[in-house]
């Protein structure tokens, strides 16, 4: 089976965001950051009261609200910040190796990606996992890189289903 498409900047950004959400170490880090903020906010009133004539109950209310806002909105903030950093990194250099027209060929031997910049081949035993999101199919050839296949390239649901069935024939992940 063969597919051709153009990999866009948003595809690369979405891959990195999706990968971040599924990485155990990054999820752990986000959860720690999500909890540390509220803890700091709840300790802060005891420090601020030493320098303020305002009663502690007021500071506890203010910092409790700030703590709650941090806890609820930190994951969205993290996604926004991550997206912003990825865009900035993409703007720093030449990305013709990332953002290009791609041809992916799936055979019984493996999967290959070819473009004007070269060819990348992976045997099926080198595929770590296959992840599917609402918009993408990611075929991981290492713990941090994958073949990014946007679902928008498929003509219809049936074509997508045929592609996924083809992949599942060769992967046992």
MOQUI-V92189 format. One record per residue. N is the residue number from 1. RES is the residue in three letters. PHI is phi in degrees with one decimal (* if undefined). D_FIRST is the distance of its C-alpha to the first C-alpha in Angstrom with 1 decimal. Layout:
N_RES_PHI_D_FIRST ; N_RES_PHI_D_FIRST
This chain:
1_UNK_*_0.0 ; 2_UNK_-132.7_3.8 ; 3_UNK_-134.4_6.9 ; 4_UNK_-128.3_10.5 ; 5_UNK_-164.4_13.7 ; 6_UNK_-104.7_17.2 ; 7_UNK_-83.8_18.4 ; 8_UNK_-99.3_21.9 ; 9_UNK_-57.5_25.0 ; 10_UNK_-63.8_25.0 ; 11_UNK_-65.5_21.6 ; 12_UNK_-65.4_23.1 ; 13_UNK_-62.8_26.3 ; 14_UNK_-62.8_24.8 ; 15_UNK_-59.7_22.9 ; 16_UNK_-64.3_26.2 ; 17_UNK_-66.1_28.1 ; 18_UNK_-62.2_25.7 ; 19_UNK_-63.0_25.8 ; 20_UNK_-60.2_29.6 ; 21_UNK_-68.8_29.9 ; 22_UNK_-102.5_28.1 ; 23_UNK_-74.2_29.7 ; 24_UNK_-57.4_32.7 ; 25_UNK_-69.0_34.9 ; 26_UNK_-71.5_34.4 ; 27_UNK_-61.8_35.0 ; 28_UNK_-62.3_38.1 ; 29_UNK_-62.9_39.3 ; 30_UNK_-63.2_38.8 ; 31_UNK_-65.0_40.8 ; 32_UNK_-63.3_43.5 ; 33_UNK_-63.5_43.8 ; 34_UNK_-66.5_43.9 ; 35_UNK_-89.0_46.8 ; 36_UNK_-64.3_48.7 ; 37_UNK_-55.9_49.3 ; 38_UNK_-61.1_51.1 ; 39_UNK_-62.4_53.1 ; 40_UNK_-61.9_54.4 ; 41_UNK_-63.0_55.2 ; 42_UNK_-81.0_57.2 ; 43_UNK_-85.1_59.1 ; 44_UNK_-53.0_59.9 ; 45_UNK_-59.1_62.6 ; 46_UNK_-72.0_64.8 ; 47_UNK_-86.0_64.6 ; 48_UNK_-64.7_65.1 ; 49_UNK_-61.8_68.1 ; 50_UNK_-68.0_70.1 ; 51_UNK_-112.6_70.0 ; 52_UNK_-132.0_70.2 ; 53_UNK_-90.4_72.9 ; 54_UNK_-75.0_70.4 ; 55_UNK_-60.3_70.3 ; 56_UNK_-64.1_67.6 ; 57_UNK_-58.7_66.5 ; 58_UNK_-64.3_65.4 ; 59_UNK_-65.3_63.4 ; 60_UNK_-63.1_61.9 ; 61_UNK_-64.6_60.8 ; 62_UNK_-59.8_59.3 ; 63_UNK_-73.4_57.4 ; 64_UNK_-67.9_56.3 ; 65_UNK_-64.4_54.7 ; 66_UNK_-61.1_53.1 ; 67_UNK_-63.5_51.9 ; 68_UNK_-64.8_50.3 ; 69_UNK_-60.3_48.7 ; 70_UNK_-58.5_47.2 ; 71_UNK_-62.0_45.9 ; 72_UNK_-74.1_44.3 ; 73_UNK_-98.6_42.8 ; 74_UNK_-59.5_41.9 ; 75_UNK_-59.0_38.2 ; 76_UNK_-66.2_37.8 ; 77_UNK_-62.5_39.8 ; 78_UNK_-60.8_37.7 ; 79_UNK_-60.1_34.4 ; 80_UNK_-61.3_36.2 ; 81_UNK_-64.9_37.6 ; 82_UNK_-63.1_34.3 ; 83_UNK_-58.3_32.6 ; 84_UNK_-61.8_35.6 ; 85_UNK_-68.1_35.4 ; 86_UNK_-64.9_31.7 ; 87_UNK_-60.0_32.3 ; 88_UNK_-63.1_35.4 ; 89_UNK_-64.9_33.5 ; 90_UNK_-64.9_30.9 ; 91_UNK_-79.2_33.8 ; 92_UNK_-74.6_35.5 ; 93_UNK_-150.2_33.4 ; 94_UNK_-82.5_30.8 ; 95_UNK_-117.1_27.4 ; 96_UNK_-64.6_25.3 ; 97_UNK_-74.0_23.3 ; 98_UNK_-95.2_22.4 ; 99_UNK_-100.7_22.3 ; 100_UNK_-157.5_20.0 ; 101_UNK_-81.6_17.1 ; 102_UNK_-126.0_13.9 ; 103_UNK_-122.4_10.5 ; 104_UNK_-111.6_8.3 ; 105_UNK_-121.0_5.8 ; 106_UNK_-107.8_5.1 ; 107_UNK_-128.7_6.7 ; 108_UNK_-70.4_9.8 ; 109_UNK_-86.0_12.0 ; 110_UNK_167.3_11.1 ; 111_UNK_-125.0_9.7 ; 112_UNK_-132.3_10.8 ; 113_UNK_-123.3_12.1 ; 114_UNK_-128.3_13.8 ; 115_UNK_-152.6_16.5 ; 116_UNK_-65.1_19.9 ; 117_UNK_-92.0_21.5 ; 118_UNK_145.3_19.4 ; 119_UNK_-134.8_16.6 ; 120_UNK_-126.6_16.2 ; 121_UNK_-121.0_14.7 ; 122_UNK_-134.2_15.1 ; 123_UNK_-76.9_15.1 ; 124_UNK_-62.2_14.5 ; 125_UNK_-72.8_18.4 ; 126_UNK_-90.6_18.8 ; 127_UNK_-78.1_17.2 ; 128_UNK_-77.0_20.3 ; 129_UNK_-166.4_19.1 ; 130_UNK_-124.1_16.8 ; 131_UNK_-113.5_18.9 ; 132_UNK_-123.9_18.3 ; 133_UNK_-115.7_20.9 ; 134_UNK_-62.8_21.7 ; 135_UNK_-112.6_20.1 ; 136_UNK_-140.7_17.5 ; 137_UNK_-122.1_15.2 ; 138_UNK_-115.0_16.4 ; 139_UNK_-109.7_15.0 ; 140_UNK_-75.8_18.2 ; 141_UNK_-105.2_18.4 ; 142_UNK_-159.0_22.2 ; 143_UNK_-72.9_24.8 ; 144_UNK_-127.6_24.9 ; 145_UNK_-133.3_21.7 ; 146_UNK_-152.3_18.1 ; 147_UNK_-77.8_14.9 ; 148_UNK_-97.9_15.9 ; 149_UNK_-123.1_13.5 ; 150_UNK_-70.9_15.7 ; 151_UNK_-70.1_15.3 ; 152_UNK_-63.0_16.9 ; 153_UNK_-78.3_13.9 ; 154_UNK_-83.1_12.5 ; 155_UNK_-61.5_14.3 ; 156_UNK_-159.2_15.7 ; 157_UNK_-62.2_16.0 ; 158_UNK_-64.6_14.1 ; 159_UNK_-62.9_10.8 ; 160_UNK_-62.1_11.6 ; 161_UNK_-60.7_12.5 ; 162_UNK_-62.6_9.4 ; 163_UNK_-62.3_7.6 ; 164_UNK_-63.9_10.8 ; 165_UNK_-64.6_11.0 ; 166_UNK_-62.0_7.8 ; 167_UNK_-63.0_9.5 ; 168_UNK_-66.6_12.8 ; 169_UNK_-61.4_12.2 ; 170_UNK_-106.0_12.6 ; 171_UNK_-106.0_14.9 ; 172_UNK_-121.2_18.5 ; 173_UNK_-108.6_19.7
